[in-house]
Amino acid sequence: MYGSAVHGAGQLAPYGVTVLTNGGNATRSNTNTKSVTFNNILSWNQDFGNHNFSALAGQESYTNNSLYDYGYGEGIMQLGQYELSSTTKNWQVQSNKDRFALLSYFGKLDYNYNSKYYLSGSFRRDGSSRFHPDNRWGNFFSAGLSWQIAKEDFLKDVSWLDNLSFRSSYGTTGNDKLSRRGANGVGGGDIYYAYQGVYEANDLYGQAGLRPSAFATPALIWEKNKQFNAAFDFSIFKNIYGTIEYYSRTASDLLYYKEFPLSAQVGNANGLNTNLGDLKNSGFEFSLGADAIRTENFRWKIDANLSTLKNEITYLPGGEFTYENRGAGYKLAEGYSLYEFYMVKNAGVNPETGNMRYWIRDGENWKMTENYNADVTSNDYQRIGSALPKVYGSLTNAFNYKGLDMSFMLYYSLGSKMFDYAYVERTAVRGGVGVIQDLISDHWRKPGDQALLPKFSNDDYASTRKNSDFYVFDNDYLRLRNVSLGYTLPTATMARLGLSKVRLYVSGDNLLTFGSAKNRYSDPETALSGNNYNGSADKDNGIQGSRRVYMAGLQVSF
């Protein structure tokens, strides 16, 4: 990249009259990333009468090397010179090199008897360069079984039962990935040297110096995920089928970059890589489908599913703590959700002053205050609810009539909360920023008004939009996720043209939404944290939203 001394930034037309004092500048930067994956797999399968055995053993290695270098200089006084070698002053150089490696050994054994009883087991051992040599290796395993109950003799005369089977498994997996995250919830890049103390250059008035950028954590270990499930699968009457399943997933020794308070931060090391605690997700999953109508020319198929979710922190050895994500406050504590909103509660607008009021502690009781900055502390925060739904699922209908086909899917979510950052922006009046008029109609105008929104203040608009549960809403919704309509041309006609299939179709995604978020012109589908902040989508810091999409197309098969 080149900046001209005559035509570069800071110059105005007519060009060529003046020259920048520092002359032209040149910049060169290069990024080189190389990753290599190497696999060795040996498999075996053998039948002994009704007994079948299969086995697999393998090894895998992964390495990632990245190199970045940067150079900058100024003082190019000749036209047509673009390289760093032509610069004469104000030089800057920088380079980074990162390395990461993962080595794995694994094996698996499967057995079934007469295609009726199944057993399986696996084991793997993973080593990651992110951990100290004493804790580098993690061992993980799984075991499973299934039983084709419908094949038993005692059910062979049950004519309406097409299939009935039971399956269950338990297993562990590991995670070594760790990302830096600030107190405001903004995620960063991967941490490759998670256990090491790292220092960076910090020169002072030309004297060489160092400052810490990461604290050493040699005791850091693999995050382990323990998963259990048990399920029945069935089909009856030739056209009804479904599944009933219980699941439990426990993550222990969660890898987390924990931000320090300012008083504990040193240099550029503002947090610590740690094994935070244990988290459990559990619930039931139900699915049911049917060919409601099936004739020679017409078919109607229905599929429905429902899942429940209980998310709970089961172990937090470091004790409770709070964190923030783009205005929304959360608290981590044993017995509660990972995304439990924890903020001061709103007490409504004062009819006489037009200021928003908040509930704060007054000994064993509560009182209202309008002075957020001076009076509200974290001691006044209260639990508001979880950003995670308690129940979610979908309903799909598909129709076929001769060459016509149509389908639609409804998706629903119940029991979650959301911090509506978009609503914050749309209801805060300030210079140069538009609002949605029907959202701000119920604002305070004069003493005695019973209003939803406080008085407007262009000079001090920040005081009218303080973070509280005022912006946390119930987030139940139903959405028309997808609709499609198509027509497949007759096979005989296409065969004469040398084609096997031609289908024309139109479809739409997210066409209709029902729920309170729609009334605020907000998208109810948020990141896991329940915040619809529309900024960086990295690490659940926000999402770009579920767009309404229309498509039309032509599918041709030869």
C-alpha positions as CSV (number, residue, x, y, z in Angstrom):
1,M,0.0,0.0,0.0
2,Y,1.3,3.4,-1.0
3,G,0.5,7.0,0.1
4,S,1.6,9.8,-2.3
5,A,3.3,12.9,-1.1
6,V,1.4,14.8,-3.8
7,H,-1.9,13.1,-4.2
8,G,-2.2,11.4,-0.8
9,A,-4.5,12.0,2.2
10,G,-4.3,15.5,3.4
11,Q,-3.8,17.0,0.0
12,L,-6.4,19.1,-1.8
13,A,-6.9,19.9,-5.5
14,P,-5.2,21.3,-7.5
15,Y,-2.6,18.6,-6.8
16,G,1.1,19.2,-7.4
17,V,1.3,22.6,-5.8
18,T,2.4,21.3,-2.4
19,V,4.1,18.3,-1.0
20,L,3.4,16.6,2.3
21,T,6.1,17.4,4.9
22,N,6.8,13.8,5.6
23,G,6.7,12.8,2.0
24,G,5.0,9.7,0.7
25,N,4.6,6.5,2.7
26,A,4.7,2.8,2.0
27,T,3.2,-0.2,3.9
28,R,3.8,-3.9,3.4
29,S,2.0,-6.6,5.3
30,N,1.9,-10.4,4.8
31,T,-0.1,-13.2,6.5
32,N,0.9,-16.8,5.8
33,T,-1.1,-19.6,7.4
34,K,-0.4,-23.3,6.9
35,S,-2.4,-26.2,8.4
36,V,-1.7,-29.9,8.0
37,T,-3.9,-32.8,8.9
38,F,-2.5,-36.3,8.8
39,N,-4.6,-39.5,9.3
40,N,-3.9,-43.2,9.7
41,I,-7.0,-45.4,10.0
42,L,-7.2,-49.2,10.2
43,S,-10.6,-50.9,10.0
44,W,-11.7,-54.6,10.4
45,N,-15.0,-56.4,10.0
46,Q,-15.9,-60.1,10.6
47,D,-19.0,-62.2,10.9
48,F,-19.2,-65.4,13.1
49,G,-22.6,-66.8,12.3
50,N,-25.1,-64.4,13.8
51,H,-22.4,-62.5,15.6
52,N,-20.8,-59.5,13.8
53,F,-17.8,-57.6,14.9
54,S,-16.2,-54.5,13.5
55,A,-13.2,-52.5,14.8
56,L,-11.4,-49.3,14.0
57,A,-8.1,-47.9,15.2
58,G,-6.5,-44.7,14.1
59,Q,-4.2,-41.8,14.7
60,E,-4.6,-38.1,13.6
61,S,-2.3,-35.1,13.9
62,Y,-3.1,-31.5,13.2
63,T,-0.6,-28.6,13.1
64,N,-1.3,-25.0,12.4
65,N,1.4,-22.4,11.7
66,S,0.7,-18.7,11.0
67,L,3.1,-15.9,10.3
68,Y,2.4,-12.2,10.1
69,D,4.8,-9.4,9.3
70,Y,4.3,-5.7,8.8
71,G,6.5,-2.8,7.7
72,Y,5.8,1.0,7.4
73,G,7.9,4.0,6.5
74,E,7.6,7.6,5.4
75,G,9.8,10.1,3.6
76,I,9.4,9.1,0.0
77,M,10.2,12.2,-2.0
78,Q,10.2,10.7,-5.5
79,L,7.2,10.0,-7.6
80,G,6.9,6.4,-8.8
81,Q,8.7,4.9,-5.8
82,Y,6.4,2.5,-3.8
83,E,8.7,0.2,-1.8
84,L,9.8,0.3,1.8
85,S,13.4,0.7,0.6
86,S,12.6,4.2,-0.6
87,T,11.4,5.4,2.8
88,T,13.7,7.5,4.9
89,K,12.0,8.0,8.4
90,N,9.3,7.1,10.9
91,W,9.8,3.4,10.4
92,Q,7.5,0.8,12.0
93,V,7.9,-3.0,12.0
94,Q,6.0,-5.8,13.5
95,S,5.7,-9.6,13.2
96,N,3.9,-12.4,14.9
97,K,4.2,-16.1,14.7
98,D,1.7,-18.6,16.2
99,R,1.9,-22.4,16.4
100,F,-0.6,-24.9,17.5
101,A,-0.7,-28.7,17.4
102,L,-3.1,-31.5,18.3
103,L,-2.3,-35.2,18.3
104,S,-4.9,-37.9,18.8
105,Y,-5.1,-41.7,19.0
106,F,-8.5,-43.5,18.9
107,G,-10.2,-46.8,18.6
108,K,-13.7,-48.2,18.3
109,L,-15.3,-51.6,18.6
110,D,-18.9,-52.5,17.5
111,Y,-20.8,-55.8,18.0
112,N,-24.3,-56.9,17.1
113,Y,-26.1,-60.2,17.4
114,N,-28.5,-61.2,14.7
115,S,-29.1,-57.5,13.9
116,K,-31.1,-57.3,17.1
117,Y,-28.8,-56.4,19.9
118,Y,-26.0,-53.8,19.4
119,L,-23.1,-52.8,21.6
120,S,-20.4,-50.3,20.9
121,G,-17.5,-48.7,22.7
122,S,-14.7,-46.2,21.8
123,F,-11.7,-44.6,23.4
124,R,-9.5,-41.7,22.3
125,R,-6.5,-39.9,23.7
126,D,-5.9,-36.3,22.7
127,G,-2.9,-34.1,23.3
128,S,-3.0,-30.3,22.8
129,S,-0.2,-27.8,22.8
130,R,-2.5,-25.3,24.6
131,F,-1.9,-27.1,27.9
132,H,1.2,-27.6,30.1
133,P,3.0,-30.9,29.4
134,D,1.8,-32.2,32.8
135,N,-1.8,-31.7,31.7
136,R,-1.5,-32.0,28.0
137,W,-3.3,-35.3,27.4
138,G,-7.0,-36.0,27.9
139,N,-8.7,-39.4,27.8
140,F,-12.2,-39.7,26.5
141,F,-14.5,-42.7,25.9
142,S,-18.0,-43.7,24.9
143,A,-20.3,-46.7,25.2
144,G,-23.6,-47.4,23.6
145,L,-26.3,-50.1,23.2
146,S,-29.5,-50.6,21.2
147,W,-32.2,-53.2,21.1
148,Q,-34.5,-53.9,18.2
149,I,-37.5,-54.8,20.4
150,A,-39.9,-55.3,17.5
151,K,-37.8,-58.3,16.3
152,E,-38.5,-60.2,19.5
153,D,-40.8,-63.2,19.2
154,F,-43.2,-61.9,21.8
155,L,-44.1,-59.0,19.4
156,K,-44.1,-60.8,16.1
157,D,-47.9,-61.1,16.1
158,V,-48.5,-57.4,16.8
159,S,-49.5,-56.4,13.3
160,W,-49.9,-52.7,13.9
161,L,-46.3,-52.3,15.2
162,D,-43.8,-51.7,12.5
163,N,-40.8,-50.8,14.6
164,L,-39.9,-50.4,18.2
165,S,-36.3,-50.0,19.4
166,F,-34.4,-48.7,22.4
167,R,-31.0,-47.0,22.4
168,S,-28.8,-45.5,25.0
169,S,-25.3,-44.1,25.1
170,Y,-22.9,-42.4,27.4
171,G,-19.7,-40.7,26.4
172,T,-17.1,-38.0,27.0
173,T,-15.5,-35.6,24.7
174,G,-12.9,-32.8,25.2
175,N,-12.5,-29.2,24.3
176,D,-9.2,-27.3,24.3
177,K,-10.5,-24.1,22.6
178,L,-10.3,-20.9,24.6
179,S,-11.0,-17.4,23.5
180,R,-10.4,-14.0,25.1
181,R,-13.5,-12.2,26.2
182,G,-13.7,-8.7,27.6
183,A,-15.9,-7.5,30.5
184,N,-18.4,-6.0,27.9
185,G,-18.9,-9.5,26.4
186,V,-16.9,-8.8,23.2
187,G,-15.1,-11.9,22.1
188,G,-11.6,-12.1,20.7
189,G,-9.3,-14.5,19.0
190,D,-8.2,-18.0,20.0
191,I,-5.7,-18.3,22.8
192,Y,-2.9,-20.7,21.6
193,Y,-0.7,-20.5,24.7
194,A,-3.3,-20.9,27.3
195,Y,-1.0,-22.2,30.1
196,Q,2.0,-19.9,29.5
197,G,2.9,-16.5,31.0
198,V,3.4,-14.2,28.0
199,Y,5.2,-10.8,27.9
200,E,5.2,-8.1,25.3
201,A,7.4,-5.2,24.4
202,N,6.7,-2.0,26.4
203,D,9.5,0.5,25.7
204,L,9.6,3.7,27.7
205,Y,11.3,6.8,26.3
206,G,13.5,4.6,24.1
207,Q,14.4,2.2,27.0
208,A,13.6,-1.4,26.3
209,G,10.9,-2.9,28.6
210,L,8.4,-5.7,29.0
211,R,4.9,-6.0,30.4
212,P,2.7,-9.0,31.0
213,S,0.1,-9.8,28.4
214,A,-1.0,-13.2,30.0
215,F,-0.6,-14.8,33.3
216,A,0.8,-18.4,33.5
217,T,-1.8,-21.0,34.3
218,P,0.1,-24.4,34.3
219,A,-2.8,-26.1,36.1
220,L,-5.2,-25.5,33.2
221,I,-6.8,-28.8,32.0
222,W,-9.1,-30.1,29.3
223,E,-12.7,-29.1,29.4
224,K,-14.7,-32.4,29.5
225,N,-18.2,-32.9,28.1
226,K,-20.2,-35.9,29.5
227,Q,-23.2,-36.9,27.4
228,F,-26.0,-39.4,28.2
229,N,-29.1,-40.2,26.3
230,A,-31.8,-42.8,26.3
231,A,-34.5,-43.1,23.6
232,F,-37.3,-45.1,22.2
233,D,-38.0,-45.0,18.4
234,F,-41.2,-46.4,17.0
235,S,-43.4,-46.6,14.0
236,I,-47.0,-47.9,13.9
237,F,-49.8,-48.5,11.4
238,K,-47.4,-48.1,8.5
239,N,-47.6,-44.3,8.6
240,I,-47.0,-43.0,12.1
241,Y,-43.5,-42.7,13.5
242,G,-41.7,-40.9,16.4
243,T,-39.1,-40.7,19.0
244,I,-39.1,-40.1,22.8
245,E,-35.7,-39.2,24.2
246,Y,-34.1,-38.0,27.4
247,Y,-30.7,-36.3,27.2
248,S,-28.2,-34.9,29.7
249,R,-25.0,-33.1,28.8
250,T,-22.6,-32.0,31.5
251,A,-19.6,-29.8,30.8
252,S,-17.0,-29.8,33.5
253,D,-13.9,-27.7,34.0
254,L,-15.2,-25.1,31.5
255,L,-12.5,-23.2,29.8
256,Y,-13.1,-19.5,30.3
257,Y,-11.1,-16.3,30.1
258,K,-12.1,-14.5,33.3
259,E,-11.8,-10.7,33.3
260,F,-10.1,-9.2,36.4
261,P,-11.3,-6.0,38.1
262,L,-9.3,-3.0,37.1
263,S,-7.4,-3.0,40.5
264,A,-6.0,-6.5,39.7
265,Q,-5.0,-5.9,36.1
266,V,-1.3,-5.6,35.4
267,G,0.2,-4.4,32.1
268,N,-2.0,-5.9,29.3
269,A,-3.0,-8.9,31.3
270,N,-6.5,-8.1,32.3
271,G,-7.8,-11.6,32.9
272,L,-6.9,-15.2,33.6
273,N,-7.4,-18.4,31.7
274,T,-9.2,-20.7,34.0
275,N,-11.4,-23.9,34.4
276,L,-14.5,-22.0,35.5
277,G,-16.8,-24.8,36.7
278,D,-19.5,-27.3,35.6
279,L,-22.6,-26.8,33.5
280,K,-25.5,-29.2,32.8
281,N,-28.0,-29.2,30.0
282,S,-30.8,-31.7,30.3
283,G,-34.3,-32.3,28.9
284,F,-36.6,-34.3,26.7
285,E,-37.0,-34.4,23.0
286,F,-40.1,-35.6,21.3
287,S,-40.7,-36.1,17.6
288,L,-43.8,-37.3,15.8
289,G,-44.5,-37.7,12.2
290,A,-47.2,-39.2,10.0
291,D,-48.3,-39.7,6.4
292,A,-51.7,-38.1,7.1
293,I,-53.0,-38.8,3.6
294,R,-51.4,-41.0,1.0
295,T,-53.2,-41.8,-2.3
296,E,-52.0,-42.4,-5.9
297,N,-51.9,-38.6,-6.7
298,F,-51.9,-36.9,-3.3
299,R,-49.7,-37.0,-0.2
300,W,-49.8,-35.0,3.0
301,K,-46.9,-35.5,5.5
302,I,-46.7,-34.0,8.9
303,D,-43.6,-33.8,11.2
304,A,-43.5,-32.2,14.6
305,N,-40.9,-32.0,17.3
306,L,-40.6,-30.5,20.8
307,S,-37.6,-30.1,23.0
308,T,-37.3,-29.0,26.6
309,L,-34.1,-27.4,28.1
310,K,-32.9,-27.0,31.6
311,N,-29.5,-25.2,31.7
312,E,-27.9,-25.1,35.1
313,I,-24.5,-24.2,36.6
314,T,-23.8,-27.1,39.0
315,Y,-20.3,-26.2,40.2
316,L,-18.6,-22.8,40.4
317,P,-15.5,-23.1,42.7
318,G,-14.5,-19.5,42.2
319,G,-17.8,-18.2,43.5
320,E,-20.5,-16.1,42.0
321,F,-19.6,-13.2,39.7
322,T,-21.3,-10.9,37.2
323,Y,-20.4,-9.8,33.7
324,E,-21.9,-7.7,31.0
325,N,-22.6,-8.0,27.3
326,R,-23.5,-4.8,25.4
327,G,-25.6,-3.4,28.2
328,A,-27.2,-6.6,29.4
329,G,-26.0,-7.8,32.8
330,Y,-25.6,-11.4,33.9
331,K,-24.7,-13.3,37.0
332,L,-23.1,-16.8,37.2
333,A,-24.1,-18.8,40.2
334,E,-24.7,-22.4,41.1
335,G,-28.2,-23.5,40.5
336,Y,-28.9,-20.9,37.8
337,S,-28.7,-20.6,34.0
338,L,-25.4,-19.7,32.3
339,Y,-27.3,-16.7,30.8
340,E,-29.3,-15.4,33.7
341,F,-30.1,-11.7,33.4
342,Y,-29.0,-9.8,36.6
343,M,-29.8,-6.1,36.5
344,V,-31.4,-3.3,38.5
345,K,-35.2,-3.3,38.2
346,N,-37.1,-0.4,36.8
347,A,-39.8,1.3,38.9
348,G,-41.5,3.3,36.2
349,V,-41.6,6.9,35.2
350,N,-42.1,9.5,37.9
351,P,-45.3,11.3,36.9
352,E,-44.1,14.6,38.3
353,T,-40.6,14.8,37.0
354,G,-40.6,12.5,34.0
355,N,-37.5,10.7,35.2
356,M,-37.2,7.0,35.2
357,R,-37.0,5.4,38.6
358,Y,-35.2,2.3,39.9
359,W,-35.6,0.0,42.8
360,I,-32.6,0.0,45.2
361,R,-32.0,-1.6,48.6
362,D,-32.9,0.2,51.8
363,G,-31.8,-2.1,54.5
364,E,-34.1,-5.1,54.4
365,N,-36.6,-3.2,52.2
366,W,-36.6,-1.5,48.8
367,K,-37.0,2.2,47.8
368,M,-37.2,4.1,44.5
369,T,-34.5,6.5,43.2
370,E,-34.2,8.6,40.1
371,N,-30.4,9.1,40.5
372,Y,-29.1,6.0,38.7
373,N,-25.4,7.1,38.6
374,A,-25.1,8.0,42.3
375,D,-27.4,5.5,43.9
376,V,-27.6,2.3,41.9
377,T,-24.9,-0.4,42.6
378,S,-24.6,-4.0,41.8
379,N,-26.0,-4.7,45.3
380,D,-29.3,-3.5,44.0
381,Y,-29.4,-5.9,41.0
382,Q,-32.0,-8.7,40.9
383,R,-32.5,-11.8,38.9
384,I,-34.8,-11.3,35.9
385,G,-34.8,-14.6,34.1
386,S,-32.8,-16.7,31.6
387,A,-32.1,-15.9,28.0
388,L,-32.5,-19.6,27.1
389,P,-35.9,-21.1,26.2
390,K,-37.6,-23.7,28.3
391,V,-39.3,-25.3,25.3
392,Y,-38.7,-25.0,21.5
393,G,-39.6,-26.9,18.4
394,S,-41.2,-26.9,15.0
395,L,-44.1,-28.2,12.9
396,T,-43.7,-29.1,9.2
397,N,-46.4,-29.9,6.6
398,A,-45.6,-31.1,3.2
399,F,-48.1,-31.6,0.3
400,N,-47.7,-33.3,-3.1
401,Y,-50.3,-33.4,-5.8
402,K,-49.2,-34.9,-9.1
403,G,-46.4,-32.5,-10.1
404,L,-47.2,-29.8,-7.5
405,D,-45.4,-29.7,-4.2
406,M,-45.8,-27.3,-1.2
407,S,-44.4,-27.2,2.3
408,F,-44.2,-24.9,5.2
409,M,-42.5,-25.0,8.6
410,L,-43.5,-23.2,11.8
411,Y,-40.9,-22.7,14.5
412,Y,-41.7,-21.8,18.1
413,S,-39.7,-20.9,21.3
414,L,-41.2,-20.5,24.8
415,G,-39.9,-19.4,28.1
416,S,-36.9,-17.2,27.3
417,K,-36.1,-13.5,28.0
418,M,-34.3,-11.1,25.7
419,F,-32.4,-7.8,26.2
420,D,-33.7,-5.7,23.3
421,Y,-30.8,-3.5,22.5
422,A,-32.6,-2.5,19.2
423,Y,-35.5,-1.2,21.3
424,V,-33.0,0.9,23.3
425,E,-31.8,2.5,20.1
426,R,-35.3,3.0,18.7
427,T,-36.7,4.8,21.7
428,A,-33.8,7.1,22.8
429,V,-34.3,10.5,21.2
430,R,-31.1,12.3,20.4
431,G,-29.7,14.6,17.6
432,G,-29.0,13.0,14.3
433,V,-30.6,9.6,15.1
434,G,-34.1,8.5,14.0
435,V,-36.7,6.7,16.1
436,I,-39.8,4.8,15.4
437,Q,-42.7,7.1,16.1
438,D,-45.3,4.6,17.3
439,L,-42.8,3.2,19.8
440,I,-42.2,6.6,21.5
441,S,-45.8,7.9,21.5
442,D,-46.2,7.0,25.2
443,H,-43.5,9.3,26.6
444,W,-43.7,11.8,29.4
445,R,-44.6,15.4,28.3
446,K,-45.9,17.3,31.4
447,P,-46.3,16.8,35.1
448,G,-49.0,14.3,35.9
449,D,-48.5,12.1,32.8
450,Q,-48.6,8.4,33.5
451,A,-46.2,7.4,30.7
452,L,-44.1,4.3,29.7
453,L,-41.1,6.3,28.5
454,P,-39.3,9.1,30.4
455,K,-39.0,12.6,29.2
456,F,-36.8,13.2,26.2
457,S,-33.5,15.1,26.6
458,N,-31.3,15.7,23.6
459,D,-28.5,17.2,25.8
460,D,-28.5,14.3,28.3
461,Y,-30.2,11.5,26.4
462,A,-27.9,8.9,28.1
463,S,-29.8,9.5,31.3
464,T,-33.0,8.4,29.6
465,R,-31.7,4.9,28.6
466,K,-30.0,3.4,31.6
467,N,-29.6,-0.3,31.5
468,S,-32.2,-2.1,33.6
469,D,-34.9,-4.7,33.3
470,F,-37.0,-2.1,31.4
471,Y,-35.3,-3.4,28.2
472,V,-35.6,-7.1,29.1
473,F,-38.8,-8.8,27.7
474,D,-40.5,-12.1,27.6
475,N,-39.5,-13.7,24.3
476,D,-42.1,-16.2,23.3
477,Y,-42.6,-16.3,19.6
478,L,-43.9,-18.3,16.6
479,R,-42.3,-17.9,13.2
480,L,-43.2,-19.1,9.7
481,R,-39.7,-20.3,9.1
482,N,-40.1,-21.4,5.5
483,V,-42.7,-21.8,2.7
484,S,-42.0,-23.4,-0.6
485,L,-44.0,-24.0,-3.7
486,G,-42.8,-26.0,-6.7
487,Y,-43.9,-27.8,-9.9
488,T,-42.1,-30.7,-11.4
489,L,-42.6,-31.1,-15.2
490,P,-43.9,-34.5,-16.4
491,T,-41.2,-37.1,-16.5
492,A,-42.2,-38.4,-20.0
493,T,-41.9,-34.9,-21.5
494,M,-38.5,-34.4,-20.0
495,A,-37.2,-37.8,-21.1
496,R,-37.8,-36.8,-24.7
497,L,-35.5,-33.8,-24.1
498,G,-32.8,-36.0,-22.5
499,L,-33.6,-34.7,-19.0
500,S,-34.5,-36.7,-15.9
501,K,-36.1,-34.0,-13.8
502,V,-37.0,-30.3,-14.2
503,R,-38.5,-28.4,-11.2
504,L,-39.5,-24.8,-10.9
505,Y,-39.9,-23.4,-7.4
506,V,-40.4,-20.3,-5.3
507,S,-39.7,-20.1,-1.6
508,G,-39.6,-17.6,1.3
509,D,-37.9,-17.7,4.7
510,N,-39.1,-15.9,7.9
511,L,-42.2,-14.4,6.2
512,L,-44.3,-14.1,9.4
513,T,-43.5,-13.7,13.0
514,F,-45.9,-13.6,16.0
515,G,-44.8,-12.4,19.4
516,S,-44.1,-9.3,21.5
517,A,-40.7,-8.7,19.8
518,K,-42.5,-8.0,16.5
519,N,-44.5,-5.2,18.1
520,R,-41.1,-3.6,18.9
521,Y,-39.9,-4.2,15.3
522,S,-37.2,-6.5,16.7
523,D,-36.1,-9.9,15.7
524,P,-36.8,-12.4,18.5
525,E,-34.0,-14.8,17.4
526,T,-31.0,-13.6,19.4
527,A,-27.6,-15.1,20.2
528,L,-27.4,-17.5,23.2
529,S,-26.9,-14.5,25.5
530,G,-30.3,-13.2,24.6
531,N,-29.0,-9.8,23.3
532,N,-30.0,-8.7,19.8
533,Y,-27.1,-6.1,19.7
534,N,-26.4,-6.0,16.0
535,G,-22.7,-5.5,16.1
536,S,-19.9,-8.0,16.0
537,A,-21.4,-11.4,15.7
538,D,-18.3,-13.1,17.0
539,K,-18.6,-15.4,20.0
540,D,-22.3,-14.7,20.6
541,N,-21.8,-11.0,21.0
542,G,-24.7,-10.4,18.8
543,I,-26.3,-11.6,15.5
544,Q,-27.2,-10.1,12.2
545,G,-30.8,-11.3,12.6
546,S,-32.9,-13.8,10.6
547,R,-33.5,-12.1,7.3
548,R,-36.6,-12.3,5.3
549,V,-35.5,-14.1,2.1
550,Y,-37.4,-14.7,-1.2
551,M,-36.1,-17.1,-3.8
552,A,-37.1,-18.5,-7.1
553,G,-35.2,-21.1,-9.1
554,L,-35.0,-23.9,-11.6
555,Q,-33.6,-27.3,-10.8
556,V,-32.5,-29.5,-13.8
557,S,-31.2,-33.0,-13.5
558,F,-29.7,-34.9,-16.5
